[in-house]
Amino acid sequence: MEIDRAGLAAFLRHRRELLQPEDVGLPRGRRRRTGGLRREEVAALCHMSTDYYARLERERGPQPSARMIASMAQGLRLSPEERDHLFRLAGQAPPVRGAASEHISPGLLRIFDRLADTPAEIVTELGETLRQTPLGVALTGDTTGWTGPERSIGYRWFTDPATRARYAPADHPLLSRVFASGLREVVALRGPGSPAARYAELLRERSEEFRTLWERHEVGVRPRQRKRFLHPEVGALELDCQTLLDPEQSHCLLVYTAAPGSESYEKLRLLSVIGTQTVP
């Protein structure tokens, strides 16, 4: 497929002009003259330089890679159909949809963008973190930078002791059952050869605890709504976890809140001040 430079440039400009700062969690400010987003704002949302993005809008520059197109589609809050159109304009075949896709739906992102003062994250059905709010990073550390099987918190739970250190020890046995049960359900849903099946095989090789739990064939084990975290600076927190599911993409938005006036509520407020300064 060949890149349609004129079509790509026009589409990018049109989508940029449609987006408003409040649509992506940005302040409007008093001196804004343009009706939509500025090029530098879109470039930041797409994790690329302003110069690179500007050249695409001017029908110049190299053909973007599939990874760059996916980043632009997410930054511009495109629907799956619009994302596929962007890929074709850029001369690339659209990626798969459904559970294997990491493209977050615009609706889910709009909710996420309004949670800047709340611990929240968007995860896949395998527990791979796609997005975290700043307070979410402060609570659990940045979990978006893992690669390979370690991207899954369920995989790290059985292979990385540091992952468990963030959770109350008394909850570890139940959480182990939750992760093993959840992985078994995804394996049955996606079938042999799926990433879930490969993760299960790796864990059977590397974790005796997982092998024991896997042999129980448990399904339907669910975590408690109230989660107990251990933070290295503010100590123990009890937070309620609310979940919003996007069934088409199999993504979940997890939002953590504390009861107003509680000790955990005050610790969250403190954590919002501390931020990620002390998070390794």
N, C-alpha and C positions, 0 to 999 in steps of 0.2 A: 504494500500500500504506500502511496505517495502522500506527503504532507500537503495539505491545502492551506497555504500560508495566509491567504486573504480570508478564508473562512474561519481559520483558527483565531486570527487577530480580531475579527469582528465579533466572534462569539465571546472571547475573553473580555473585550471592552464592554459588551452588552451585559454580561453577568456581573462584572465589577460595578457598573453604574447602577445596577438594580439593588445591590447589597447596601444596607445602611449600617453605620457603626454599631447601633444597638442590636443588629442582627447577629453580630459576631462577638458581643461582649466588650465593645470598645466605647469610650466616651465620645460624644459628638463634638463637644467643644463649642466655643462661641464664634470662632473665626472661620468655620468651615464654609467654603464657597461651592464646592462640588456637591452634587446631589447624591452621589454614591461614595464608594471608598476610593481613597487615593491609591496610586500604584504601589507606593512603598508599604501601605497597610496590607494590601493583597499579597505582596511579595513576602511579608513577614508571616502571614497566615499560611502561605504555601511553603515556607521554609526554604526560600531561595533569595538570591540577591535582587535588588530592585532593578539593576541594569539588565539582568537575564530576563526578568519578566517583561520589562519595558520593550526589549527587542522583539519578543514574541508578539506584543501588541502592535509593533511597527512592521510586522512581516519580515523580520530579520532573525539572525541567530541560528544556531544549530537545531537540528530536529531533536525535540525533547525525548528523553528515555521514558520507558513505561513507568518507572518509579517517579519521575518528575511529573508526568501527566496525572498519576494517581494523587500526588501531593497537591497539584493544582485543583483537581476535582474536589478534594476534601476541603481545601482552603476556601474555595468559592461556594461551598455548601451545595454541591450539585446533587440532584437525584440520581438514582442508578441509570435511568434513561439518558439524562444529560451527561453523566460521566461517560457512558458508552459513546455518545456523540462526540465528546471531546477527544476520546482516544482515536476515533476514526478520522477526525479532522487533522490530528497530529500524525496520521499515517501509521497507527498501531492498532493491533487487534484488541478489542475490549477484553478485560479479564473476566473470570468466572463470577457469577453472582451466588447469593445464598450463604451458607454457613462458612464456606472457605474464603469469602470476601472480607476484607478489612475496611471496606468503605463504609463509613458511618452515615446513617441516614440523616438528612438535613433536620428533620424534626427532633431527633434525639440530640443532635448537636446544639440546636437552639435552646433546649432545656439545659444542657450541660453548660453552655456559655453563660447562663444566668446564675450559676452556682459557685461563683468565684470565691465567696466567703464561707464555703461549706466543703468538708471533705467529700469528694465524689470521684468516681472513675467509671470508664466504659471498658468492659471486658468482653472477650469472645466466649463461646461455649466451653472452651478449654482453659478459661481463666487467664488468657493473655491480655495484658493491659494495653489498650489502645490510646487512651487519654486519661490524664489525671488533673484535677484542679490543683492550684498551688497548695491549698491546705491539705489536700489528699497526699501530695508529696511530703509535706511536713509530717503527716501522721505515720505513713508507712515507708517513706523513702521513695525514690524514683524507681518504679517497676516497669517503665517503658523501654529501658535500654537493654534488656536481656535479648539474647539471640538463641536460635535453635530450640530444643525442648525446654530449656530453662526459662523461656518466655512464659510458660504455664506455671501458675502458682501451685497447682496440684502436683506438678513434677518437682518443683523446688521444695515442696513440703517434705518430700521423702528423700531428698538428696542434699539439701542445703540447710544446716542447722540454724543459720542466721535468719531464715524465713520464719521459723517457729518462734524465734526470740521476741517477735513483735506481738505475740498472742499469749494470753494467760495460760500457764502450764496445765491448770485443771481442765482446760478445754481441748487440749491436744488429742486425747483419745477419740473424742467425738469428731473433731475436724479431720483426723486421719480416715475415719469411716466415711465422712462426707465426701472427701476427695476421691477415695477408691470407688465408692458407690457412683458418684457423678461420672467418673471416667468410664465405668462399665456401661452406663446408660448411653453415653455418647458413642462408644464403640459399637453397641448394638444398633444405634441409629445410623451411623455413617458406614459401618461395615469394615471388613478386612481391607488392609491397604490404606486406610485413612490415617491421618496424623494421630488421631486418638488411639488407634490400634498400635501404631508404632510406639507411642508414649507408654502404653501399657506393657509392651514387650520389653522396652528398656527398663522400666521400673521393676519388672519381675526379675530382671538380671541384677539390678543394683540395690534393691531394698528388700531385706527379709521381712520387715514390717508390712510392706506393700504386698508381698507374695502371700503372707498369711491372711491379710484382709481380702485379697483378690479371690482366694479359695473359698471364702464364705458366700460369694455370689450375692452380696447384698445390693439392693437397689432401693431408691426412694429415701435414703437417709438425708435429712435436710439439716442445715445449721440453725442454731437459735437466732431469732430476730435480733436479740441484743448481743452484741459482740464485745468481748473484753480485750482491749489492747494494752500492751506495755510499751510506753514510749521512753527512750533513754533519758529524756530531760524532764518531762512533766509527770512521768509515772503511769499508774493504771488509769484507764478510761473505760467507761461503759457507754457504748454508743448503739443506738437503734439503727438498723440497716433496712432501708427501703429499696426495693428493686423494681425497675421499669424495664420490661422486655420488649425488644424489637423482634417479633417472630420471623420476619422475612430475612433478616440478616443474622439472626441468632446472637445478637449483641445484648448485653445487659448494662443498664445504668444503675450503679450502686451509689446510694446517698447515705451518709452517716450523720446522725444528729444526736444531740444530748438533750435531756430534759432541762428546760429553763430553771435556773436556780440551783441545779445540782452541782456537785463537785466537778463532774466531768465537763459540764457546761463551762465552768470557769477555766478549766484546763484547756479546753478548745480555744477560748478567747486568748489565753496566754500563748498557745501554740500559733495562733494567727499573728502574734507579734514576733515570736521567735522565728517563725517561718522555717526555712530549710537551712538556716545557719549552722544548726547542730546535727543535721541529718547526714549520715555518711553516704 
